Amino acid sequence: FSKVPGYAPGDQFAIRNRTVDSFGTYLGAADATFELDVLDRAEFDPPVFHRASGSTTAGLQADMTVTGAYAGRSTYVYEIKIDSASSGAQSTFKWRKYLRGRSDGGGPFGSAALPVSLSPTLLDDGTYVQWAAISGHAVNDRWTVIAHAGDAFRWRKDGGDWTTPQSMTSVGLVERDFSNVGTSKTVNVDVRATGEYSGAADATIALEVLPGGATFRWKKHAYMPRAGSLNQTSTAGAYCCGTEDVMLDSLTDAARGVGTWSPEMNMVPEPILLTEGVYVAFVSSSGYTAGDLYYVPVKKTAHHRLSDGVVVAFGADSGYSPNDRWNVSAAAGVYARGPLSGDTELSIMGSGFLPSESLKCRLSDERTLVSSVVDARYVSPNHVVCATPEHPPDTVADPVFVGAGSSAMETKGAYAWSYSVTFSVRMASATTFQWRADPLGETTGSWSGSAAIEVGTLRPLGDSGVFVAFASGETYGVGDEWTFAAYSRDDAINNVELTDIQLGSIRPGVMKHVAVSNDGGVSWSADKHGATRFLYSDIYVSPSGDDVTGDGTSSTPYRTIQRGIHAALSPGEGYVKNATNRDDIVVTPGRYTGAGNTGLFTMGKSVMVRAARSGEVVIDCAVRVAGAAHFGETMASAEGAGKVSLVGVNVENCGM
């Protein structure tokens, strides 16, 4: 408590600076975990000078410096005000502090006036102030200084790279554009932002360095959330998921209501007011590269967008402790699903569809790189239907890295060879690599010749259908090596418990993006809401699964066969002749008994129940619930044309 007396019985307080809320609509293709990490940020922003009414204070008299190591637990604004000033006499000051945005409730200035000094004067919590001149001020000249503590964080997705630091406060940390040419200037060291944003909506202040490297211009732009490594055009960049990019044509900007560029301004070390309480200071006031862009995120809300539609909100804008961490779990929505064998009747809802023989559906993804275009049938201007083609399973594992350089390498493609292998990829030099393929459990392969890594492009591993991609901006070294397995289709079908490709993923299932074309594939529809997706996946059942929390994918299977049948595709509407909507249920090894496993109902569906490993799955009717039908009885049920077929499954004590 900041004060001991003055409280009343029944007063209540909400402690908010240990809370984090998460919300949004997750649009990722697979389940993910976002990790938030509070950083140790204990520092002072550059002081902002506020000249008193009628004051002419400038130069050395306006120059106040803040030093020390801030020891406060929360972010505070220090306000220092000249209390007395006489010609030739040493000025005095008083000070107070308050939480950001709470100046009206900041209380009175201290009762004791302190002398303005050329030496550091302690305020509190390790905060010292000193001036370049001890006289020549005006009464009510003021300086405000923001002292930061527990108000910065970073985040990452699925154990990937951490983002650059971000601020919880209304004026964020300065961010550089990914395309900047200059490398000698450091954000939040050479160029800094401070203040308390008073605007009505979240925004981004864009700064552009002008020719000569000592002047700049700025504009207020629509808010652009930082979201990883891809921008909205799917190219490398600092921003994505916003409604617009920074446009350097001010006429275009004005027409779009975004804002226009300011006049040219000099870079100076003192904070410069841009707009709505936002200041920027160029501690290094020259030597910048013309055309480089810097961004200052400013926020009215406490919402921080991560990626894939996930948003977090901190309960307070400071006061968290370094290394405080939270995990946010995001579950991918399965909008539509069908077996890898294909022939699923897929309905796409939208607008602007035309009755034409050129009407097509496209299913594509960035993981297997398999893209299929099939004929579509027109139902209405808002509805088309197509039949999914067969799709190969995703049987390529993620790489395991050993070495001292960067581990950033991705595996992609659909494995095409008829036998399973272990791929090894190693760096022959800082810019070239070699690879080899060994049959599982063997080391009989030989290394390929050296090939350039060609950052940002897909590099094929022979005719295996597998590609590797090296990341841009990374440093690789001789001896860095990756290994990963790739399984044949037969091995994937007959042994689905391949944990190194399935653990925590939908594999061997594949999430596809679906698009529609009215003109035979010249142009395609855009997915504006993340819901135009189709999951190629058989339905999975396991003795360790869960009928409530499971979703039937290989990573979170159901527990009973009946739950799998319930989730299976219903008969199609008959729009497409070859769309049978037959579905596959893959059952992992074990003994299946009791309700949900022995009293099966087809529900009018056509389903094949296939053992993950032939002969290791048993349906045992010896344990049954009173009144439940034996498995054999469902074969003669009067539910319509439904049918359950068994492949590799043994049936015991079921009277068959």
Order of alpha helices (4+ residues) and beta strands (2+ residues): beta-beta-beta-beta-beta-beta-beta-beta-beta-beta-beta-beta-beta-beta-beta-beta-beta-alpha-beta-beta-beta-beta-beta-beta-beta-beta-beta-beta-beta-beta-beta-beta-beta-beta-beta-beta-beta-beta-alpha-alpha-beta-beta-beta-alpha-beta-beta-beta-beta-alpha-beta-beta
